[in-house]
Amino acid sequence: MSFLSLIIKNLLRNKIRSILTSVGIGIGIAVVITFLTFATNLNQSYMDIINRCKGDLIVCQKAVQDITSSSIDQDYIHEIKRYKEVEKAYGQIITNISLRDIPSFLIFGIDPEDIDIYLGSEKPTLGKKIRHKGEIMIGKIASYTFRKKVEDLMELGPNKRFKVTGIYETGNAFLDSGGIVTLRDAQEIANLKGRVSAIVIDSKMDADTRRLSSMIEVTFPDLLVIRSSDFINTQKEVKSINRFAWIFSLLAIVIGGIVVMNTLIMSVFERTREVGILIAVGWRRGRILKMIWGESLILGAIGFVIGVILGIVGVLIIASTSTHINASFHLGTFLIALSVSLVLSIVGALYPAYRTSKILPAIAIRYE
Amino acid sequence: MNDIIIKIKNLTKTFDGGIIKALNGINLEVQEREFVAIIGPSGCGKSTLLNMIGGLDMPDSGEVFVAGKDLLKERDLARFRSQRVGFIFQLHNLIPTLSALENVQIPMFGSRLTKSEAKRKAYRLLEMVGLEERMESLVPQLSSGERQRLAIARALANSPQIILADEPTGNLDVQSGDRILRLLQLINKQEEVTLVLVTHSESVAKAANRIIYMLDGKIWEEL
């Protein structure tokens, strides 16, 4: 008989309890996977848009929740272009509107000549790029959601009808579930005539971007200049979602830990006499502790497998009900989930192990 | 004359903050291959004495030398218990979810035996106690007598020099009890194992070569 088979037999003594414990851990792991996957995908989608903009700095309104709430005067673009450090500066609008059953439809407004910023050099999957006012390109997800194809008309509000010129697929959930219109159309839709959400600055090769940021902020006190790489950290909505994901994950971890601990404590209490016997027949306490850790690790491993399955199913179900969320999975999330199941196993066995180390064999062998 | 394998000097042990004096100045010597029975009424301290000899409990004062080890100074009591002594308890204390063969292998964890050697040895021990045909049976499937024979096989797992038996027939009918006592006598002779048996029954004690009477934590008489 191997040590592992002894551990497995111990767990099989009370199959229902072991299964329920693993399911408990699994639910905790599934919550971690689901929330962290969404948070990671959200961050990546945001960062992807910023990376597509190919700018060093992003200028937006000071003290706003996120870029969709930002509104700055379009004339700032010309002012900013005057700095010698600036290679290129352009404005864009990112706004969120509600359409009938769809609570959130993202609209990206940009000059048609800068359209490649979002789409790269690739052509739309279907149709062609926008050139004029009254035209819209929509993402593949949006085309499914609104059942629109090229040449169809799309209503984005009262008397705001747009002709769908093309359908694109970027792999970015925000872009693919939204639409791209000319900057002027976006300004009308968002009621931001003469204004933009943000100005993207592409600085010259050896420009001192820190100095440039300071100069802009001093000259125009209502503007906030953010490095592209720091942009995600300044978006309060993203930060809240990240925080929310971690809080729920931590809650799930704590509950999972208590479940493991409860099971192992019950198991150790029930086996007090047996532990005394093992000590009496010459087992070292270290070996008994190893047995308890082993039981805990196996419960954690089964819980991890259950959690991965539930987590994937959960992400797929939730992603299917939301247009802004990708159902893409990341190795890092699963590694975090694996670490969580390991930590749950180790921490959950701490008190039972401590309890075992305090068992006096002479008393334990008479324990009823 | 055999060597002394157990030597106890002025052993005392109290419980409940000194209210209960379980052992009150015990002096005892047991020779190798002896079969000693310790007899006395419930609460006279005989099981406590057995626990001291087996390194399961520590005295308040006195000295305990077993198989050349000073147990009060012994750092590795687990190794001592594993290799020098084997325990048999009244309630057999077997692991119910394991088979007879697996129960005998439990003390062999940590020994130098390979898995197959441990299995072979466990089978040989089950043969010795007449349980080879029940080796795959789980503990609840065995009768009380069979369980106690299995406990004897487990006690012999690491070929100990001493077997400590605490009321080994206390839970058995007369016939099964006699069989266990004959088995213990056989082991004492064939395996040359020193046997210390604790009982409250005179008829059981008679199976031993030497009988020690205990009362109120003291050795009262020796036959």
Contacts between the chains, C-beta under 8 A, distances in Angstrom:
chain1	res1	chain2	res2	distance
A	1	B	98	7.6
A	1	B	101	7.9
A	1	B	102	4.7
A	1	B	105	5.2
A	1	B	115	7.4
A	1	B	118	7.8
A	1	B	119	7.7
A	2	B	115	6.4
A	3	B	109	6.5
A	6	B	98	7.7
A	6	B	102	7.8
A	6	B	109	7.9
A	9	B	97	5.4
A	9	B	98	6.5
A	10	B	97	7.3
A	12	B	97	7.3
A	13	B	97	5.1
A	273	B	93	6.6
A	274	B	93	7.7
A	274	B	95	6.1
A	276	B	93	8.0
A	277	B	89	7.8
A	277	B	93	4.6
A	277	B	95	7.6
A	278	B	106	7.2
A	279	B	56	7.5
A	279	B	78	7.4
A	279	B	81	7.4
A	280	B	54	7.0
A	280	B	56	5.9
A	280	B	81	6.4
A	280	B	87	4.9
A	280	B	93	7.9
A	281	B	81	7.0
A	281	B	82	7.1
A	281	B	86	7.8
A	281	B	87	6.8
A	281	B	106	6.1
A	281	B	107	4.0
A	281	B	154	6.9
A	281	B	157	7.5
A	282	B	78	5.7
A	282	B	79	7.1
A	282	B	80	7.9
A	282	B	81	4.3
A	282	B	82	2.4
A	282	B	83	7.0
A	282	B	107	5.6
A	282	B	110	7.1
A	282	B	158	6.8
A	283	B	78	6.7
A	283	B	82	7.6
A	283	B	106	8.0
A	283	B	107	7.8
A	283	B	109	6.7
A	283	B	110	7.0
A	284	B	78	4.3
A	284	B	110	6.9
A	285	B	78	7.4
A	287	B	109	6.5
A	287	B	110	6.3
A	360	B	57	7.5
A	361	B	56	4.6
A	361	B	57	7.7
A	362	B	48	7.8
A	362	B	51	4.5
A	362	B	56	4.5
A	362	B	57	4.0
A	365	B	56	7.5
A	365	B	89	6.3
A	365	B	93	6.2
